[in-house]
């Protein structure tokens, strides 16, 4: 029986072209913005031809959609890593938020893409907010069906709370870190400020 090839020995060219294209698009869209990243640049970065991108994705907008679907899949995987039965009900939502935060910390390009997509008013946002909202609504329904989510608020209100909690920290924690860095001699590393974002209404 042949040994499985170690992941570290797999070269970039051995990764399927479609996967390389999406990874290259995420990097360029995150660092330059969608408008400033032509398909030719994506092709060069992925080591493929523009024709192959068109073959797999059709248009740049479809490629952006694939990137955003990939981002939502990462959120979905992070949430699923904390099953309903893995925590006491009162700790479940916080544990899932922490899993999302860990995923984002491990994927800085996803963070950069989301920051650009959500905060840059000069760029058309795509559907990432809509997709993440639907995922959050699905999560709320799952928690409700399991009897571990409050029924005092509407699903829409709970989705706002989840998304602001997950994405608010994403956008504002760097500001907290920068301010804290100015007082590095005064703040113990174990007491480094951690932003908690919430919604009242």
Buried (B, 14 or more C-beta within 10 A) or exposed (E): EEEEEEEEEEEEEEEEBBEBBBBBBBBBBBEEBBEEBBBEBBBBBBBBBBEBBBEBBEEBEEBBBBBBEBBBEBBBEBBEBBEBEEBEEEEBBEBBBBBBBEBBEEBEBBBBBBBBBBEEEEBEBBBBBEBBBEBBBBBBEEBBEEEBBEEEBEBEBBBBBBBEBBBBBBBEBEEBEEEBEEEEEEBEEEEEEEBEBEEEE
